[in-house]
Amino acid sequence: MIGIRRLDAYIIRKFLVTFFMSILFLAAITVIFDISEKIDDFVKNDVSVKSIILDYYVNFLPYFINKYAPMFVFLTVIFFTSKMTQDSEVVAMLSSGISYHRLMVPYLFSSLLIAGISLYMGMWVIPHANEKRVDFEMKYNSFMKVQVKQGHNMHYKLEDDHFVYFESFSAYNNTAYNFTLEDLSTGKLTSKLQAESAQYDTVSGVWKLRNYVIRDYEDGMQDRIRSGRQLDTVISLTRDDFFINRFTIEKLNGRDLRQLIRTQIRRGDASVNRAQIELHNRYAMPVSVIILTIIGVSLCTKKKRGGMGWNLAAGTALGFSYILFMQFSEMFVITDTLPAKVAIWMPNVLYAIIAAILYIKAPK
């Protein structure tokens, strides 16, 4: 029993130390390349070294590490397990009476630990860090400054069966043009408000309508029409709702992200796909850590003529194919080909099948 416990501690230590060392090494290389790419923007905007480090890179690194944690775990498992196999350590362990399934326990424990940390970071810690990272990039990165300034033909469903439509919206003056608000709260159209323009006041949260006409549809043959030059109204829709993109979604923690999805579904907002992709990715990525760990161990516990080089090459190719598959699965959601819960989890299902086949064959 003591020997097995020492064996568990030995594998867990190798797993975690190699994982974190590889992350630090690759993160350092990434920072170097990132600085070389953004140095012109930093110099042009006269950004202080303190701001670059504390406002950007301190918040960028957790985002980068968590995003590529499955790949890091996969390469870590392949590297140190291949080394153990070539040094005949795995053979010695199995020859001592330890089953192949028992050998997997410390690997699974380590992967579950990393997956749990990744899930917590993705849901609560990284969104907070992303607020500072994205704000920094919006301010100083010339590429990030290119934003959508105009929206067209927007439809939204509000609470109590009120529907909003406007032909266009300009972010320059926070104004919607050809604005329409319809009331169907009784199951039929009871009133319709039309305005030439509706400007959103970011301080008071009030929409200021200009040149409006209100038509109340009463029982019988009579309709009541009212009109005026200006009218202030409050609806559960703000300027920010029109410009929710990947960067704003990345700032939301798990609770706020789920609330945004519920709101967008209720409103019939087509951009809900991006929020659903983000939410399912935050769950799917930690699960992929466990799947890729099983694949890595199954590939590397048997000596091969090519040695570690073959394992690293095969593992890297398999890992990058997984990442590529994940990117393709997102396109299925954006194009409305598949729902997010199917498309985002499809790579994990496929690679879980591959992991099961390799794991069954590995002891043989």
C-alpha positions, 0 to 999 in steps of 0.5 A: 500500500505504501509503495502504491501511494509513493507511486501515485505521488511520483506520477502526480508530481511528475504530471503537475511539475511538468505541466506548470513548467511547460506552461511557464515556458510557453507563456514566456515565449508567447509574451515575447512574440506578443510584445514584438507584435504590439510594441509599435502600439505601446510606443505610439500611445506612450504606455508605461511599463507598469501599465503594460505588465499589470493591466495587460500581461497579468490579465492576458496570461491566465486567459492564454493558459486556460484557453490552451490548458488541454493542449498543454496537458496533452503534451505534458502527459506524452512527454513525461510518460514517454520518458518513463516508458523509454526508461522502463519505469512503466514496465517495472510498475506493471511487472510489480503487479500493478494493473494498467487500470490502477496505473491510470488513477494518478493520471486521472486525479491530476487531470481532474484537479487541472480540469476543476481549476480550469472550470473555476478559472473560466467561470469566475476568475478569467472573466474579471481579468478579461475586463482589464485586458479587453479595456486595455486592448480597446484603448491601445491596440489599433486592431481592437479599435476597429468596431462595428458602429452601425446596426441594421434591421434589429428586432427584439422581444421585450418583457410582457410581449412588447416588440421593438424594431428599428431600421438602423442604429448609430453608435456615434449618437446612440440613435435608432431610426424608424423606431417601432414599439408594438404591444401584444400583451393581451395576445393581440396588437393593442397599440403601436408606437412609431417614431422618426428617431429614438435617442438613448440617454446613457445617464438616465436610461431613457429613450427620447423619441422624436416625431412620434405617432401612437395608435391604440387599437380599441374594440370596435371600428374606432382607433385612437391616434396620438402624436407629438414632437418628443416623448420620453419612454423607458424600455428594458433595452439599452445601447449596449445590448446592440453591440454585444460581441465576443469581447464583451461576452468574455468579460461575463462570469458564469452567472451573468453569461447564463442570464445574458443567454436567457435574455437574448433567447427571450428577445430573439437576438440572433447574436445569442449563438456567440454567448452559447459558444462561450458558455459551452466552451467553458464546460467542454474545455475542462472535460477535454483535459481528462479525455486528452490525458487518457489518450496521451497515456494510452499512446505512450505506455508501450515502447516504440522504435521511434522512441519519444520522437514518434510519441511527440509527433503523433501526440502533437498532430492529434492535439492540433487536430482536436483544436482545429475540430473545435474551431470548425464546430464553432462555425457550425453554430455561427451559421445555424447549422447545429445548436451550440450544445451539439456542435461544441460537445461533438469534438469531445464525444468523438475524441472520447470514443478514440480515448476509449478505443486506445485505452482498451487496446493499450494493456494488450 
